[in-house]
């Protein structure tokens, strides 16, 4: 078929979306492999406005990790993540849990790998 121009257009158009999805999957896999959490997933509010990329919960240590995943560090806003997660936290109703907010990106992936692959 050799329709390379068409394939190139699709790749250029959709690269950001697909690479973001793959980066989220990689970060989730890192957390799963760390064996530090018993529940890992994502969250959307009912309106579909506030998406949390990754929520990792350790019920034994009473710890919630709320993570934003972006390809570039400059697109991350800690305050926005805290605000977006308020609905999630009220829905979970987990008392006395330590809440940590983190950012995963291509810019800090090495640091995150070290943090979650170091044996504890």
Backbone as XML, in Angstrom:
<?xml version="1.0"?>
<chain id="A" units="angstrom">
  <residue number="1" name="UNK">
    <atom name="N" x="0.822" y="-1.183" z="0.000"/>
    <atom name="CA" x="0.000" y="0.000" z="0.000"/>
    <atom name="C" x="0.873" y="1.257" z="0.000"/>
  </residue>
  <residue number="2" name="UNK">
    <atom name="N" x="1.880" y="1.279" z="0.803"/>
    <atom name="CA" x="2.881" y="2.341" z="0.824"/>
    <atom name="C" x="2.296" y="3.755" z="0.884"/>
  </residue>
  <residue number="3" name="UNK">
    <atom name="N" x="1.387" y="3.969" z="1.792"/>
    <atom name="CA" x="0.771" y="5.282" z="1.979"/>
    <atom name="C" x="1.457" y="5.998" z="3.147"/>
  </residue>
  <residue number="4" name="UNK">
    <atom name="N" x="2.750" y="6.200" z="3.020"/>
    <atom name="CA" x="3.561" y="6.749" z="4.102"/>
    <atom name="C" x="3.192" y="8.181" z="4.461"/>
  </residue>
  <residue number="5" name="UNK">
    <atom name="N" x="2.780" y="8.975" z="3.493"/>
    <atom name="CA" x="2.385" y="10.353" z="3.788"/>
    <atom name="C" x="1.182" y="10.382" z="4.719"/>
  </residue>
  <residue number="6" name="UNK">
    <atom name="N" x="0.236" y="9.494" z="4.476"/>
    <atom name="CA" x="-0.948" y="9.417" z="5.336"/>
    <atom name="C" x="-0.554" y="8.981" z="6.752"/>
  </residue>
  <residue number="7" name="UNK">
    <atom name="N" x="0.269" y="7.966" z="6.848"/>
    <atom name="CA" x="0.717" y="7.472" z="8.153"/>
    <atom name="C" x="1.475" y="8.560" z="8.905"/>
  </residue>
  <residue number="8" name="UNK">
    <atom name="N" x="2.301" y="9.297" z="8.207"/>
    <atom name="CA" x="3.049" y="10.398" z="8.825"/>
    <atom name="C" x="2.097" y="11.467" z="9.361"/>
  </residue>
  <residue number="9" name="UNK">
    <atom name="N" x="1.056" y="11.800" z="8.618"/>
    <atom name="CA" x="0.069" y="12.781" z="9.083"/>
    <atom name="C" x="-0.616" y="12.304" z="10.364"/>
  </residue>
  <residue number="10" name="UNK">
    <atom name="N" x="-1.007" y="11.039" z="10.397"/>
    <atom name="CA" x="-1.682" y="10.490" z="11.581"/>
    <atom name="C" x="-0.744" y="10.506" z="12.781"/>
  </residue>
  <residue number="11" name="UNK">
    <atom name="N" x="0.496" y="10.105" z="12.578"/>
    <atom name="CA" x="1.470" y="10.106" z="13.669"/>
    <atom name="C" x="1.710" y="11.514" z="14.197"/>
  </residue>
  <residue number="12" name="UNK">
    <atom name="N" x="1.871" y="12.465" z="13.315"/>
    <atom name="CA" x="2.073" y="13.855" z="13.737"/>
    <atom name="C" x="0.859" y="14.388" z="14.489"/>
  </residue>
  <residue number="13" name="UNK">
    <atom name="N" x="-0.316" y="14.047" z="14.034"/>
    <atom name="CA" x="-1.534" y="14.526" z="14.679"/>
    <atom name="C" x="-1.742" y="13.905" z="16.056"/>
  </residue>
  <residue number="14" name="UNK">
    <atom name="N" x="-1.470" y="12.616" z="16.209"/>
    <atom name="CA" x="-1.849" y="11.878" z="17.422"/>
    <atom name="C" x="-0.693" y="11.556" z="18.356"/>
  </residue>
  <residue number="15" name="UNK">
    <atom name="N" x="0.511" y="11.997" z="18.037"/>
    <atom name="CA" x="1.670" y="11.627" z="18.849"/>
    <atom name="C" x="1.517" y="12.043" z="20.309"/>
  </residue>
  <residue number="16" name="UNK">
    <atom name="N" x="1.096" y="13.279" z="20.556"/>
    <atom name="CA" x="0.966" y="13.752" z="21.940"/>
    <atom name="C" x="-0.002" y="12.888" z="22.741"/>
  </residue>
  <residue number="17" name="UNK">
    <atom name="N" x="-1.131" y="12.566" z="22.152"/>
    <atom name="CA" x="-2.129" y="11.755" z="22.845"/>
    <atom name="C" x="-1.587" y="10.368" z="23.163"/>
  </residue>
  <residue number="18" name="UNK">
    <atom name="N" x="-1.072" y="9.677" z="22.164"/>
    <atom name="CA" x="-0.607" y="8.310" z="22.374"/>
    <atom name="C" x="0.628" y="8.241" z="23.261"/>
  </residue>
  <residue number="19" name="UNK">
    <atom name="N" x="1.533" y="9.191" z="23.126"/>
    <atom name="CA" x="2.723" y="9.152" z="23.976"/>
    <atom name="C" x="2.350" y="9.435" z="25.427"/>
  </residue>
  <residue number="20" name="UNK">
    <atom name="N" x="1.357" y="10.303" z="25.655"/>
    <atom name="CA" x="0.890" y="10.562" z="27.013"/>
    <atom name="C" x="0.261" y="9.329" z="27.645"/>
  </residue>
  <residue number="21" name="UNK">
    <atom name="N" x="-0.535" y="8.612" z="26.873"/>
    <atom name="CA" x="-1.162" y="7.378" z="27.363"/>
    <atom name="C" x="-0.091" y="6.345" z="27.708"/>
  </residue>
  <residue number="22" name="UNK">
    <atom name="N" x="0.896" y="6.215" z="26.856"/>
    <atom name="CA" x="1.965" y="5.249" z="27.111"/>
    <atom name="C" x="2.810" y="5.645" z="28.321"/>
  </residue>
  <residue number="23" name="UNK">
    <atom name="N" x="3.051" y="6.939" z="28.505"/>
    <atom name="CA" x="3.810" y="7.399" z="29.662"/>
    <atom name="C" x="3.039" y="7.108" z="30.949"/>
  </residue>
  <residue number="24" name="UNK">
    <atom name="N" x="1.730" y="7.317" z="30.955"/>
    <atom name="CA" x="0.907" y="6.973" z="32.120"/>
    <atom name="C" x="0.995" y="5.477" z="32.413"/>
  </residue>
  <residue number="25" name="UNK">
    <atom name="N" x="0.926" y="4.654" z="31.383"/>
    <atom name="CA" x="1.015" y="3.203" z="31.573"/>
    <atom name="C" x="2.371" y="2.804" z="32.147"/>
  </residue>
  <residue number="26" name="UNK">
    <atom name="N" x="3.433" y="3.442" z="31.677"/>
    <atom name="CA" x="4.772" y="3.168" z="32.205"/>
    <atom name="C" x="4.848" y="3.536" z="33.685"/>
  </residue>
  <residue number="27" name="UNK">
    <atom name="N" x="4.337" y="4.702" z="34.043"/>
    <atom name="CA" x="4.386" y="5.153" z="35.434"/>
    <atom name="C" x="3.566" y="4.229" z="36.335"/>
  </residue>
  <residue number="28" name="UNK">
    <atom name="N" x="2.418" y="3.803" z="35.851"/>
    <atom name="CA" x="1.597" y="2.869" z="36.618"/>
    <atom name="C" x="2.336" y="1.544" z="36.806"/>
  </residue>
  <residue number="29" name="UNK">
    <atom name="N" x="3.017" y="1.081" z="35.769"/>
    <atom name="CA" x="3.785" y="-0.160" z="35.867"/>
    <atom name="C" x="4.915" y="-0.037" z="36.889"/>
  </residue>
  <residue number="30" name="UNK">
    <atom name="N" x="5.554" y="1.124" z="36.943"/>
    <atom name="CA" x="6.608" y="1.355" z="37.939"/>
    <atom name="C" x="6.039" y="1.219" z="39.344"/>
  </residue>
  <residue number="31" name="UNK">
    <atom name="N" x="4.872" y="1.801" z="39.578"/>
    <atom name="CA" x="4.239" y="1.715" z="40.898"/>
    <atom name="C" x="3.818" y="0.290" z="41.233"/>
  </residue>
  <residue number="32" name="UNK">
    <atom name="N" x="3.298" y="-0.425" z="40.264"/>
    <atom name="CA" x="2.906" y="-1.821" z="40.486"/>
    <atom name="C" x="4.128" y="-2.647" z="40.861"/>
  </residue>
  <residue number="33" name="UNK">
    <atom name="N" x="5.201" y="-2.475" z="40.115"/>
    <atom name="CA" x="6.435" y="-3.231" z="40.380"/>
    <atom name="C" x="7.045" y="-2.876" z="41.733"/>
  </residue>
  <residue number="34" name="UNK">
    <atom name="N" x="6.780" y="-1.690" z="42.231"/>
    <atom name="CA" x="7.337" y="-1.292" z="43.528"/>
    <atom name="C" x="6.725" y="-2.076" z="44.688"/>
  </residue>
  <residue number="35" name="UNK">
    <atom name="N" x="5.537" y="-2.642" z="44.458"/>
    <atom name="CA" x="4.827" y="-3.411" z="45.493"/>
    <atom name="C" x="4.581" y="-2.588" z="46.757"/>
  </residue>
  <residue number="36" name="UNK">
    <atom name="N" x="4.481" y="-1.266" z="46.612"/>
    <atom name="CA" x="4.231" y="-0.383" z="47.738"/>
    <atom name="C" x="2.750" y="-0.053" z="47.914"/>
  </residue>
  <residue number="37" name="UNK">
    <atom name="N" x="1.912" y="-0.452" z="46.949"/>
    <atom name="CA" x="0.505" y="-0.053" z="46.973"/>
    <atom name="C" x="-0.396" y="-1.248" z="46.703"/>
  </residue>
  <residue number="38" name="UNK">
    <atom name="N" x="-1.545" y="-1.258" z="47.366"/>
    <atom name="CA" x="-2.484" y="-2.349" z="47.121"/>
    <atom name="C" x="-3.615" y="-1.948" z="46.172"/>
  </residue>
  <residue number="39" name="UNK">
    <atom name="N" x="-3.741" y="-0.653" z="45.888"/>
    <atom name="CA" x="-4.741" y="-0.191" z="44.920"/>
    <atom name="C" x="-4.109" y="0.889" z="44.047"/>
  </residue>
  <residue number="40" name="UNK">
    <atom name="N" x="-4.224" y="0.695" z="42.731"/>
    <atom name="CA" x="-3.686" y="1.669" z="41.779"/>
    <atom name="C" x="-4.695" y="1.822" z="40.649"/>
  </residue>
  <residue number="41" name="UNK">
    <atom name="N" x="-4.990" y="3.076" z="40.314"/>
    <atom name="CA" x="-5.922" y="3.335" z="39.226"/>
    <atom name="C" x="-5.925" y="4.804" z="38.872"/>
  </residue>
  <residue number="42" name="UNK">
    <atom name="N" x="-6.945" y="5.216" z="38.143"/>
    <atom name="CA" x="-7.109" y="6.622" z="37.798"/>
    <atom name="C" x="-8.492" y="7.068" z="38.259"/>
  </residue>
  <residue number="43" name="UNK">
    <atom name="N" x="-8.758" y="8.359" z="38.144"/>
    <atom name="CA" x="-10.032" y="8.891" z="38.625"/>
    <atom name="C" x="-10.511" y="10.011" z="37.718"/>
  </residue>
  <residue number="44" name="UNK">
    <atom name="N" x="-11.802" y="9.987" z="37.424"/>
    <atom name="CA" x="-12.494" y="11.071" z="36.736"/>
    <atom name="C" x="-13.697" y="11.442" z="37.580"/>
  </residue>
  <residue number="45" name="UNK">
    <atom name="N" x="-13.975" y="12.726" z="37.735"/>
    <atom name="CA" x="-15.196" y="13.091" z="38.443"/>
    <atom name="C" x="-16.399" y="12.851" z="37.522"/>
  </residue>
  <residue number="46" name="UNK">
    <atom name="N" x="-17.599" y="12.952" z="38.079"/>
    <atom name="CA" x="-18.814" y="12.650" z="37.313"/>
    <atom name="C" x="-18.989" y="13.556" z="36.102"/>
  </residue>
  <residue number="47" name="UNK">
    <atom name="N" x="-18.514" y="14.782" z="36.192"/>
    <atom name="CA" x="-18.640" y="15.721" z="35.078"/>
    <atom name="C" x="-17.563" y="15.493" z="34.019"/>
  </residue>
  <residue number="48" name="UNK">
    <atom name="N" x="-16.558" y="14.686" z="34.335"/>
    <atom name="CA" x="-15.470" y="14.439" z="33.402"/>
    <atom name="C" x="-14.495" y="15.597" z="33.304"/>
  </residue>
  <residue number="49" name="UNK">
    <atom name="N" x="-14.536" y="16.488" z="34.277"/>
    <atom name="CA" x="-13.684" y="17.674" z="34.241"/>
    <atom name="C" x="-12.357" y="17.483" z="34.967"/>
  </residue>
  <residue number="50" name="UNK">
    <atom name="N" x="-12.372" y="16.742" z="36.040"/>
    <atom name="CA" x="-11.174" y="16.597" z="36.872"/>
    <atom name="C" x="-10.656" y="15.174" z="36.784"/>
  </residue>
  <residue number="51" name="UNK">
    <atom name="N" x="-9.594" y="15.017" z="36.027"/>
    <atom name="CA" x="-8.979" y="13.697" z="35.845"/>
    <atom name="C" x="-7.707" y="13.636" z="36.673"/>
  </residue>
  <residue number="52" name="UNK">
    <atom name="N" x="-7.594" y="12.574" z="37.456"/>
    <atom name="CA" x="-6.356" y="12.278" z="38.169"/>
    <atom name="C" x="-5.718" y="11.107" z="37.421"/>
  </residue>
  <residue number="53" name="UNK">
    <atom name="N" x="-4.498" y="11.302" z="36.932"/>
    <atom name="CA" x="-3.870" y="10.283" z="36.101"/>
    <atom name="C" x="-3.649" y="8.980" z="36.856"/>
  </residue>
  <residue number="54" name="UNK">
    <atom name="N" x="-3.072" y="9.078" z="38.044"/>
    <atom name="CA" x="-2.807" y="7.868" z="38.835"/>
    <atom name="C" x="-3.095" y="8.152" z="40.299"/>
  </residue>
  <residue number="55" name="UNK">
    <atom name="N" x="-3.826" y="7.232" z="40.906"/>
    <atom name="CA" x="-4.067" y="7.252" z="42.351"/>
    <atom name="C" x="-3.558" y="5.916" z="42.874"/>
  </residue>
  <residue number="56" name="UNK">
    <atom name="N" x="-2.602" y="5.983" z="43.789"/>
    <atom name="CA" x="-2.034" y="4.757" z="44.369"/>
    <atom name="C" x="-2.287" y="4.809" z="45.878"/>
  </residue>
  <residue number="57" name="UNK">
    <atom name="N" x="-2.848" y="3.727" z="46.396"/>
    <atom name="CA" x="-3.218" y="3.694" z="47.815"/>
    <atom name="C" x="-2.527" y="2.525" z="48.498"/>
  </residue>
  <residue number="58" name="UNK">
    <atom name="N" x="-1.946" y="2.826" z="49.645"/>
    <atom name="CA" x="-1.359" y="1.815" z="50.516"/>
    <atom name="C" x="-2.189" y="1.844" z="51.796"/>
  </residue>
  <residue number="59" name="UNK">
    <atom name="N" x="-3.108" y="0.869" z="51.932"/>
    <atom name="CA" x="-3.994" y="0.842" z="53.094"/>
    <atom name="C" x="-3.264" y="0.434" z="54.367"/>
  </residue>
  <residue number="60" name="UNK">
    <atom name="N" x="-2.193" y="-0.326" z="54.246"/>
    <atom name="CA" x="-1.442" y="-0.754" z="55.431"/>
    <atom name="C" x="-0.757" y="0.427" z="56.103"/>
  </residue>
  <residue number="61" name="UNK">
    <atom name="N" x="-0.054" y="1.231" z="55.305"/>
    <atom name="CA" x="0.655" y="2.405" z="55.833"/>
    <atom name="C" x="-0.209" y="3.663" z="55.838"/>
  </residue>
  <residue number="62" name="UNK">
    <atom name="N" x="-1.449" y="3.549" z="55.361"/>
    <atom name="CA" x="-2.385" y="4.678" z="55.284"/>
    <atom name="C" x="-1.773" y="5.838" z="54.499"/>
  </residue>
  <residue number="63" name="UNK">
    <atom name="N" x="-1.513" y="5.549" z="53.236"/>
    <atom name="CA" x="-0.855" y="6.513" z="52.360"/>
    <atom name="C" x="-1.571" y="6.568" z="51.020"/>
  </residue>
  <residue number="64" name="UNK">
    <atom name="N" x="-1.831" y="7.776" z="50.543"/>
    <atom name="CA" x="-2.433" y="7.990" z="49.224"/>
    <atom name="C" x="-1.448" y="8.807" z="48.395"/>
  </residue>
  <residue number="65" name="UNK">
    <atom name="N" x="-1.145" y="8.327" z="47.219"/>
    <atom name="CA" x="-0.260" y="9.022" z="46.301"/>
    <atom name="C" x="-1.089" y="9.460" z="45.094"/>
  </residue>
  <residue number="66" name="UNK">
    <atom name="N" x="-1.147" y="10.750" z="44.874"/>
    <atom name="CA" x="-1.909" y="11.317" z="43.766"/>
    <atom name="C" x="-0.895" y="11.874" z="42.770"/>
  </residue>
  <residue number="67" name="UNK">
    <atom name="N" x="-0.964" y="11.374" z="41.532"/>
    <atom name="CA" x="0.086" y="11.657" z="40.561"/>
    <atom name="C" x="-0.480" y="12.262" z="39.290"/>
  </residue>
  <residue number="68" name="UNK">
    <atom name="N" x="0.179" y="13.294" z="38.829"/>
    <atom name="CA" x="-0.080" y="13.900" z="37.521"/>
    <atom name="C" x="1.041" y="13.430" z="36.595"/>
  </residue>
  <residue number="69" name="UNK">
    <atom name="N" x="0.690" y="12.999" z="35.408"/>
    <atom name="CA" x="1.672" y="12.547" z="34.428"/>
    <atom name="C" x="1.589" y="13.470" z="33.210"/>
  </residue>
  <residue number="70" name="UNK">
    <atom name="N" x="2.698" y="14.098" z="32.889"/>
    <atom name="CA" x="2.796" y="14.955" z="31.711"/>
    <atom name="C" x="4.141" y="14.677" z="31.037"/>
  </residue>
  <residue number="71" name="UNK">
    <atom name="N" x="4.196" y="14.905" z="29.757"/>
    <atom name="CA" x="5.468" y="14.689" z="29.072"/>
    <atom name="C" x="6.500" y="15.721" z="29.476"/>
  </residue>
  <residue number="72" name="UNK">
    <atom name="N" x="6.061" y="16.932" z="29.817"/>
    <atom name="CA" x="7.007" y="17.999" z="30.162"/>
    <atom name="C" x="6.677" y="18.581" z="31.534"/>
  </residue>
  <residue number="73" name="UNK">
    <atom name="N" x="7.709" y="18.809" z="32.309"/>
    <atom name="CA" x="7.573" y="19.359" z="33.651"/>
    <atom name="C" x="6.881" y="20.721" z="33.651"/>
  </residue>
  <residue number="74" name="UNK">
    <atom name="N" x="7.120" y="21.527" z="32.640"/>
    <atom name="CA" x="6.568" y="22.882" z="32.610"/>
    <atom name="C" x="5.042" y="22.896" z="32.542"/>
  </residue>
  <residue number="75" name="UNK">
    <atom name="N" x="4.412" y="21.785" z="32.237"/>
    <atom name="CA" x="2.950" y="21.724" z="32.140"/>
    <atom name="C" x="2.292" y="21.315" z="33.454"/>
  </residue>
  <residue number="76" name="UNK">
    <atom name="N" x="3.075" y="21.100" z="34.489"/>
    <atom name="CA" x="2.545" y="20.642" z="35.771"/>
    <atom name="C" x="2.234" y="21.810" z="36.692"/>
  </residue>
  <residue number="77" name="UNK">
    <atom name="N" x="1.079" y="21.734" z="37.365"/>
    <atom name="CA" x="0.704" y="22.718" z="38.375"/>
    <atom name="C" x="0.303" y="21.967" z="39.646"/>
  </residue>
  <residue number="78" name="UNK">
    <atom name="N" x="1.124" y="22.107" z="40.676"/>
    <atom name="CA" x="0.836" y="21.436" z="41.945"/>
    <atom name="C" x="-0.516" y="21.897" z="42.496"/>
  </residue>
  <residue number="79" name="UNK">
    <atom name="N" x="-0.758" y="23.194" z="42.476"/>
    <atom name="CA" x="-2.019" y="23.717" z="43.012"/>
    <atom name="C" x="-3.231" y="23.172" z="42.261"/>
  </residue>
  <residue number="80" name="UNK">
    <atom name="N" x="-3.110" y="23.040" z="40.963"/>
    <atom name="CA" x="-4.204" y="22.498" z="40.160"/>
    <atom name="C" x="-4.458" y="21.030" z="40.515"/>
  </residue>
  <residue number="81" name="UNK">
    <atom name="N" x="-3.387" y="20.265" z="40.722"/>
    <atom name="CA" x="-3.537" y="18.863" z="41.097"/>
    <atom name="C" x="-4.231" y="18.733" z="42.450"/>
  </residue>
  <residue number="82" name="UNK">
    <atom name="N" x="-3.837" y="19.550" z="43.410"/>
    <atom name="CA" x="-4.473" y="19.522" z="44.730"/>
    <atom name="C" x="-5.960" y="19.847" z="44.589"/>
  </residue>
  <residue number="83" name="UNK">
    <atom name="N" x="-6.271" y="20.864" z="43.812"/>
    <atom name="CA" x="-7.659" y="21.263" z="43.616"/>
    <atom name="C" x="-8.466" y="20.159" z="42.925"/>
  </residue>
  <residue number="84" name="UNK">
    <atom name="N" x="-7.891" y="19.564" z="41.876"/>
    <atom name="CA" x="-8.588" y="18.498" z="41.141"/>
    <atom name="C" x="-8.859" y="17.282" z="42.017"/>
  </residue>
  <residue number="85" name="UNK">
    <atom name="N" x="-8.007" y="17.042" z="42.995"/>
    <atom name="CA" x="-8.133" y="15.833" z="43.805"/>
    <atom name="C" x="-9.107" y="15.973" z="44.978"/>
  </residue>
  <residue number="86" name="UNK">
    <atom name="N" x="-9.627" y="17.165" z="45.230"/>
    <atom name="CA" x="-10.503" y="17.346" z="46.386"/>
    <atom name="C" x="-11.749" y="16.474" z="46.305"/>
  </residue>
  <residue number="87" name="UNK">
    <atom name="N" x="-12.350" y="16.355" z="45.125"/>
    <atom name="CA" x="-13.521" y="15.491" z="44.961"/>
    <atom name="C" x="-13.196" y="14.035" z="45.201"/>
  </residue>
  <residue number="88" name="UNK">
    <atom name="N" x="-12.049" y="13.601" z="44.703"/>
    <atom name="CA" x="-11.612" y="12.224" z="44.919"/>
    <atom name="C" x="-11.454" y="11.933" z="46.406"/>
  </residue>
  <residue number="89" name="UNK">
    <atom name="N" x="-10.779" y="12.817" z="47.110"/>
    <atom name="CA" x="-10.513" y="12.587" z="48.529"/>
    <atom name="C" x="-11.797" y="12.576" z="49.342"/>
  </residue>
  <residue number="90" name="UNK">
    <atom name="N" x="-12.744" y="13.425" z="49.020"/>
    <atom name="CA" x="-14.004" y="13.401" z="49.756"/>
    <atom name="C" x="-14.794" y="12.138" z="49.440"/>
  </residue>
  <residue number="91" name="UNK">
    <atom name="N" x="-14.668" y="11.635" z="48.228"/>
    <atom name="CA" x="-15.350" y="10.392" z="47.844"/>
    <atom name="C" x="-14.723" y="9.177" z="48.535"/>
  </residue>
  <residue number="92" name="UNK">
    <atom name="N" x="-13.402" y="9.166" z="48.653"/>
    <atom name="CA" x="-12.720" y="8.028" z="49.276"/>
    <atom name="C" x="-13.012" y="7.914" z="50.774"/>
  </residue>
  <residue number="93" name="UNK">
    <atom name="N" x="-13.151" y="9.051" z="51.434"/>
    <atom name="CA" x="-13.436" y="9.094" z="52.874"/>
    <atom name="C" x="-12.462" y="8.251" z="53.693"/>
  </residue>
  <residue number="94" name="UNK">
    <atom name="N" x="-11.182" y="8.365" z="53.384"/>
    <atom name="CA" x="-10.148" y="7.636" z="54.112"/>
    <atom name="C" x="-9.560" y="8.566" z="55.165"/>
  </residue>
  <residue number="95" name="UNK">
    <atom name="N" x="-9.794" y="8.255" z="56.416"/>
    <atom name="CA" x="-9.337" y="9.116" z="57.508"/>
    <atom name="C" x="-7.929" y="8.748" z="57.930"/>
  </residue>
  <residue number="96" name="UNK">
    <atom name="N" x="-7.193" y="9.771" z="58.311"/>
    <atom name="CA" x="-5.834" y="9.619" z="58.833"/>
    <atom name="C" x="-4.857" y="9.031" z="57.815"/>
  </residue>
  <residue number="97" name="UNK">
    <atom name="N" x="-5.101" y="9.276" z="56.553"/>
    <atom name="CA" x="-4.169" y="8.847" z="55.509"/>
    <atom name="C" x="-3.257" y="10.013" z="55.163"/>
  </residue>
  <residue number="98" name="UNK">
    <atom name="N" x="-1.985" y="9.704" z="54.964"/>
    <atom name="CA" x="-1.037" y="10.709" z="54.483"/>
    <atom name="C" x="-1.257" y="10.864" z="52.987"/>
  </residue>
  <residue number="99" name="UNK">
    <atom name="N" x="-1.398" y="12.088" z="52.532"/>
    <atom name="CA" x="-1.637" y="12.359" z="51.116"/>
    <atom name="C" x="-0.377" y="12.990" z="50.518"/>
  </residue>
  <residue number="100" name="UNK">
    <atom name="N" x="0.140" y="12.361" z="49.487"/>
    <atom name="CA" x="1.310" y="12.875" z="48.786"/>
    <atom name="C" x="0.913" y="13.179" z="47.348"/>
  </residue>
  <residue number="101" name="UNK">
    <atom name="N" x="1.424" y="14.275" z="46.840"/>
    <atom name="CA" x="1.193" y="14.671" z="45.460"/>
    <atom name="C" x="2.530" y="14.606" z="44.737"/>
  </residue>
  <residue number="102" name="UNK">
    <atom name="N" x="2.525" y="13.946" z="43.568"/>
    <atom name="CA" x="3.766" y="13.844" z="42.804"/>
    <atom name="C" x="3.504" y="14.070" z="41.339"/>
  </residue>
  <residue number="103" name="UNK">
    <atom name="N" x="4.581" y="14.321" z="40.639"/>
    <atom name="CA" x="4.536" y="14.574" z="39.214"/>
    <atom name="C" x="5.512" y="13.638" z="38.514"/>
  </residue>
  <residue number="104" name="UNK">
    <atom name="N" x="5.030" y="12.934" z="37.525"/>
    <atom name="CA" x="5.878" y="12.078" z="36.698"/>
    <atom name="C" x="5.941" y="12.699" z="35.307"/>
  </residue>
  <residue number="105" name="UNK">
    <atom name="N" x="7.140" y="12.803" z="34.778"/>
    <atom name="CA" x="7.307" y="13.289" z="33.403"/>
    <atom name="C" x="8.561" y="12.659" z="32.818"/>
  </residue>
  <residue number="106" name="UNK">
    <atom name="N" x="8.761" y="12.894" z="31.551"/>
    <atom name="CA" x="10.010" y="12.455" z="30.931"/>
    <atom name="C" x="11.188" y="13.175" z="31.569"/>
  </residue>
  <residue number="107" name="UNK">
    <atom name="N" x="10.945" y="14.399" z="32.073"/>
    <atom name="CA" x="12.006" y="15.198" z="32.691"/>
    <atom name="C" x="12.499" y="14.623" z="34.018"/>
  </residue>
  <residue number="108" name="UNK">
    <atom name="N" x="11.639" y="13.921" z="34.755"/>
    <atom name="CA" x="12.045" y="13.410" z="36.069"/>
    <atom name="C" x="11.884" y="11.897" z="36.199"/>
  </residue>
  <residue number="109" name="UNK">
    <atom name="N" x="11.774" y="11.205" z="35.093"/>
    <atom name="CA" x="11.529" y="9.763" z="35.124"/>
    <atom name="C" x="12.653" y="9.003" z="35.826"/>
  </residue>
  <residue number="110" name="UNK">
    <atom name="N" x="13.901" y="9.419" z="35.635"/>
    <atom name="CA" x="15.011" y="8.747" z="36.319"/>
    <atom name="C" x="14.869" y="8.842" z="37.835"/>
  </residue>
  <residue number="111" name="UNK">
    <atom name="N" x="14.496" y="10.029" z="38.324"/>
    <atom name="CA" x="14.305" y="10.219" z="39.770"/>
    <atom name="C" x="13.172" y="9.337" z="40.285"/>
  </residue>
  <residue number="112" name="UNK">
    <atom name="N" x="12.085" y="9.273" z="39.551"/>
    <atom name="CA" x="10.936" y="8.468" z="39.986"/>
    <atom name="C" x="11.294" y="6.976" z="39.974"/>
  </residue>
  <residue number="113" name="UNK">
    <atom name="N" x="12.028" y="6.547" z="38.976"/>
    <atom name="CA" x="12.458" y="5.157" z="38.928"/>
    <atom name="C" x="13.282" y="4.804" z="40.164"/>
  </residue>
  <residue number="114" name="UNK">
    <atom name="N" x="14.225" y="5.680" z="40.523"/>
    <atom name="CA" x="15.040" y="5.438" z="41.705"/>
    <atom name="C" x="14.182" y="5.407" z="42.967"/>
  </residue>
  <residue number="115" name="UNK">
    <atom name="N" x="13.235" y="6.320" z="43.055"/>
    <atom name="CA" x="12.380" y="6.407" z="44.234"/>
    <atom name="C" x="11.526" y="5.167" z="44.414"/>
  </residue>
  <residue number="116" name="UNK">
    <atom name="N" x="11.008" y="4.631" z="43.337"/>
    <atom name="CA" x="10.080" y="3.507" z="43.462"/>
    <atom name="C" x="10.682" y="2.144" z="43.158"/>
  </residue>
  <residue number="117" name="UNK">
    <atom name="N" x="11.939" y="2.095" z="42.744"/>
    <atom name="CA" x="12.553" y="0.792" z="42.522"/>
    <atom name="C" x="13.565" y="0.445" z="43.608"/>
  </residue>
  <residue number="118" name="UNK">
    <atom name="N" x="13.828" y="1.390" z="44.497"/>
    <atom name="CA" x="14.721" y="1.116" z="45.618"/>
    <atom name="C" x="13.986" y="0.255" z="46.637"/>
  </residue>
  <residue number="119" name="UNK">
    <atom name="N" x="14.587" y="-0.809" z="47.046"/>
    <atom name="CA" x="13.967" y="-1.718" z="48.026"/>
    <atom name="C" x="13.792" y="-0.996" z="49.354"/>
  </residue>
  <residue number="120" name="UNK">
    <atom name="N" x="12.613" y="-1.170" z="49.923"/>
    <atom name="CA" x="12.329" y="-0.545" z="51.220"/>
    <atom name="C" x="12.033" y="-1.596" z="52.252"/>
  </residue>
</chain>
